[in-house]
Amino acid sequence: MFGLDRKDTRLLILVAILTMAAPFLLNPFPEGSAMAQFNAGYPDLMQRFVIFGIFAIGFNILFGLTGYLSFGHAAFLGVGSYAAIWMMKLLTMNVIPAIFMGVIFGGLFAVIVGYISLRRSGIYFSILTLAFAQMSFALAYSVLTPITGGETGLQPKTNDPRILDGTLADGATPKANIFGLEMSSSFELPLGSWLFTFNTGYYLAAFVMLASFYVAIRIFRSPFGMMLRAVKSNQQRMTYTGLNPRPYTLAAFVISGMYAGLAGGLMVAMDTQVGPERMFWTASGEVVLMTILGGVGTLIGPVLGAGAIKYMENIISKINSDILHTWFAFLPDGLEDLVVTLIYPFIGKGWHLTLGIIFMLVVIFLPGGLVEGGQRIAKLFSRKKADDNTSDVAKAPAE
Amino acid sequence: METFILQTLNGLDKGSAYALIALGLTLIFGTLGVVNFAHGALFMIGAFCAVTLSRILTLSYIVVDESKTDFLGNPLKVDVPYVFDIFGQSTGEAIIDWAVPLAIIFSIPIMIAIGWIMERGLIKHFYKRPHADQILVTFGLAIVLQEIIKYYYGANPIPTPAPEAFSGSFDFGALIGFDANTIIYPYWRIVYFIFAAVIIGAVFAFLQFTTFGMVVRAGMADRETVGMLGINIDRRFTIMFGLAAAVAGLAGVMYTPIVSPNYHMGMDFLVLSFVVVVVGGMGSLPGAVLAGFLLGILESFASMREVLELVPGINQIIIYLVAIVILLTRPRGLMGRKGVMED
């Protein structure tokens, strides 16, 4: 189906089902119960899952296939965001042109940065992209204030021109919409003690994510994707066979820049504001973390990684010491305090510490990320079932 | 002319910090071939060594002073640091005042130990893995170290003043024959520059004039052959890692009076230091030092008002701009050697 083989079709359908049913799946605990804080089924977080999923899928096309480690990818996300917000200020609050402009500007900026940075490889490439990203951040923060709004950033105002939209009714604030349907509007479905929220913005982002996931599968399976793998495994041999690796890497770089721009545009569509901190190099580091954590070079890995990190960021950081005390209340007093003191540095504001440790463990012991972990576990089980039937999983490439 | 000298001087202290960090980065890269993204964290830990020492020295107990009263008429409670009991009041005050310079002695063993543990415990296992993996694991380590510091010291900058004797500024212009008050320069920045120069000189002398340094240089040139001669080169390289950590730590200790340390100061410096290393030439020690000072001074010139009116915002991006130009025109950097990380 869709020009994919059976395995990929199954993967795509699985991802489609998971994203479409996410408001149910991510809300397994009834409202008001002690576990309700682990629910991730609220629109804001689900939107972030899929948007950062797109960002990481795009990053993975560059890093996973060609092996070029870019440390400045957030710049494209930022440029895409700024382009999108300007569309909203000048043209219309409809998100379609905003998202398209985000993609186009992300791509254009990637052409410039990629053309220069791809002259070098390895650590030099990482530092060049980092330098470009930091430059964009510094410029957006200071000199380009008329365009970027400087430190405060940009948001749509009531008196913006917006030539396609009519004038706003008095007192109305401009809201992002798609042909009149507001991004923030959602349909709530109370079911017993559960409350499921279906949000327009989330479903828009989810459809876009599915589309970009499909494109990523096609790229992975295409001859072009094969060329990118050739760039990673042996550039010299590729040159000897008469192929110039530069256009291929540049194309991969621009594609991943467009993915980042798309993510930036969607971010603006969901939450209509932009600030330069979106381009800071820690944001670039975050997408690297997501991709590595999920499984670099795999199709589903980056999405998993993005979900895992965003979930941790939102859920672990919410836990505080009171909640810990209620959890461990069954322990004797002294022991309870001890356990809470031991765990406390890793939760709440310390979630970055947990993230750093998990990330290090993944890089050291599980270079293939969560996907490799899953494969290993699957292998373990299949070996238990039938000892002679393990070769299938072991020989399959990590994809 | 006055502004020229002033801007050069202003660039020196930042340049010294860049040069020291870049020197350590290059030492690690040249010996072990590892790209260490956690080096900025070592700089930061050094700075927090100074914070810790000044906290230890000011540990105190409360004494009720009957002779003085506060505004309510109650006897005044006075904090008496334990140092006063050990060394007497005047010596104790002097010790607390000189906490930052004293932290140099305090931090060297700590930094060497941290470097040793890092190398033996983690980085040793990454020699055979690709550079991307080394970058990633040290990046993760940097996050962890940063968060540990944040947990214990909080997220706010902690002001750590220089000793009273160096707190003021002096008229550098009058010293070399200009009008008074044209070139005013804080004492501590001069101290920092001299300190950096001494450290850099010491590292170079150590590598150039000792047998140990000779072996290390030989190992940098051809590790395998040195190993075949029956020399335990790994051990020496580990010691060099400790030394590089100590250099970064000392740079951090002495930098605390200039910028109050906070947990992410290391990362801020690291990004720039990498740019410095690349501009200087990967694996070249003199190149790293030269590029460090050069970029520091360049940055300070770019922050001049006249330049900013001409090209707004140039001070923010000058270093990156220079790095891009250098990388594209002289791929090996200013003083890079042939064959070192040329891919």
Interface residues (C-beta under 8 A of the other chain):
Chain A: G67 L69 I116 R119 R120 S121 G122 I123 Y124 S126 I127 L128 L130 A131 F132 Q134 M135 A138 L139 Y141 S142 V143 L144 W281 T282 G285 V288 I292 P345 G350 H352 L353 L355 G356 I357 F359 M360 V363 I364 P367
Chain B: V35 L122 H125 H131 A132 D133 I135 L136 V137 F139 G140 L141 I143 V144 Q146 E147 I148 K150 Y151 M267 V271 F274 V275 V278 M282 P312 G313 Q316 I317 Y320 L321 A323 I324 L327 L328 P331 M341 D343
